[in-house]
Amino acid sequence: MSELLNLQRRVAAVILQPLTSAETMRRSAKAEADALIKPNKVLSSFERLEIYNQQYWFRVLSCFAEDFPGLRAIVGVRTFEKLMRAYLTDCPSRSFTLRNLGSRLEEWLSTNPKWIGSNPRLVLDMVRLEWAHIEAFDGGFEPVLTPAEIEAAGLDLRISLQPYVRLLELAYPVDDLLIEVHDYEGEGNVSSNAARQSRLRTRVRHYAKPEPEPVYLAVHRADDSVYYKRLQLESYRMLKALSQQAPLGNAIERAFEGSSMPEEERIPALQEWFANWAQLGWFSRAPVA
Amino acid sequence: MPANRFNGFTDYGIGIGLRIPHYRHILERKPVVDWFEIISENYMVDGGKPLKVLDRILEQYRVVQHGVSMYFGSAEPLNPEHLKRLKNLVRRTRTPWLSDHLCWGSVDGTYTHDLLPMPYTFEAARITAQKIRQVQDTVEVPVVVENVSSYAEYHVSEMTEWEFLNEVVERADCGILLDVNNIYVSSRNHDFDPFTYVNSVPAHRVAQIHIAGHSKFEKYILDTHDHPVIDPVWALYARAIERCGPTATLLEWDDKIPSFEEVHAEALKANRFFQKQAPFVPAVEAPGARALVLP
């Protein structure tokens, strides 16, 4: 192993170590700091390395808090503080971009249920929505399939949804709550690697917890903004089938399986959905297998 | 040092960092700015607003890419996904040169998202230079490395920071983005003469200069990019321009960002140092923009 790699592993191990409740470096890092870092006239080795330990945590905590304000609104500030420290300790960034910091949160929460509290579904629904929001914001865009192309191709056509369209089946109307949170707190910015003097603190208020209600949602983008579009069960199933590359005819069958929608309403409904989705530019041609 | 191989033989003047709070102002009012520097990672996405705004900016202005997480100094290999996305962005922006920091920040695939100081050793210089060459070969534009602000030094270091910088750029045969604010911050944190640093840099390799503000604490200075440039940093800048000639200069302002006009006015203060070296700042070539005339 190179000496450089050895040193970087040792330094990173200290920097990634969680701060104390007073947001200082743990005393247990003193020996390693002394071994690695030169002191100067005014700062000890410990104090110099502590600057980096603090910078790391100020940066990732601020970024995580900007990405998941809805989760904080549900679990409360105190739990959220502990939860994000625990998550970021277990799942430090594995990506060159901070955008992906929360990519493993849903999976981590599912295997660490103590952070979810008494209402796991509500918490997980919000996390899924907030991650879908991030993906919809800067997801890819493919050339749009026009209504005429869809009509010409018939029932064997395989359609892809735009990469920025995310479909969610939720047990709680967390979309309403998240819109309320964003309206109150605003949405975050992206900046450089400039140092932070402290963590970003946002205004936090109490939000009423939503009552259970099944919601079928498309998280999508229009005019560069992310929107949440509620769907009927049948239209959700149809889009889900299309997103799994089912041929159009098969997707229509799956949409109405066990549906209570009267037969005579189905064709007009299909026409309305397709016109709407096509207008939104959600369809693109599926890649050839 | 206008028009050299490290800045793609360009003669850019004074630019500012493209930041989200200024998007609307720039797109609606189309202010005269010689060039914008973008943080590459903010635009290495698949779609959406970041790329749409960037494309609109590119229609009007010249853009230079500045990265924050390539980590030339990390001992681990380069991230192929990062490189691929970076190359795609280079094609999109047609950046004449590409900068990132002389630092490390990742180990074993875990990212700190910080600009961590290098141990100034010959082994580190060799590994870093090799990675710079790899990036340069991939993106096919000149790569320039920026000196970072630092708050710690390692026992294992075998040379000064400026000797390390020189060792790396000579081995990699790359350019330098000389950040005079970072030199000032580090000189105060490590008690060295910042002019010794500026005087030791190979002037012919300087492709770009950064200026910025910082925050002073009781025992150290933090590179926060949230204040105007202070006089001692302007003095370093003056010396750098004296040595390098009128060089593409960029003001960084990343936190507590004031109005576009305020940031731009702060950047344009650099003109007075350009003026001593050259009769005019090169004209803006982007369509729709006008020549930048000195006051």
Interface residues (C-beta under 8 A of the other chain):
Chain A: S2 E3 L4 L5 L7 Q8 R9 V11 A12 I15 L16 A35 L36 I37 K38 N40 K41 V42 L43 S45 E47 R48 L49 I51 Y52 Q55 Y56 R59 V60 C63 P92 S93 R94 S95 F96 T97 L98 R99 A136 F137 D138 G139 G140 F141 P163 Y164 N189 V190 S191 S192 N193 A194 A195 R196 Q197 R221 D224 S225
Chain B: G17 R19 I20 P21 I39 E41 N42 M44 V45 D46 G47 G48 K49 P50 L51 K52 V68 S69 M70 G73 S74 A75 E76 N79 E81 H82 H101 W104 S106 V107 D108 G109 T110 Y111 T112 H113 D114 L115 L116 P119 T121 E123 A124 I127 S149 Y151 A152 E153 Y154 H155 V156 N189 H190 D191 S215 K219 Y220 L222 D223 T224 H225 D226 E252 D254 D255
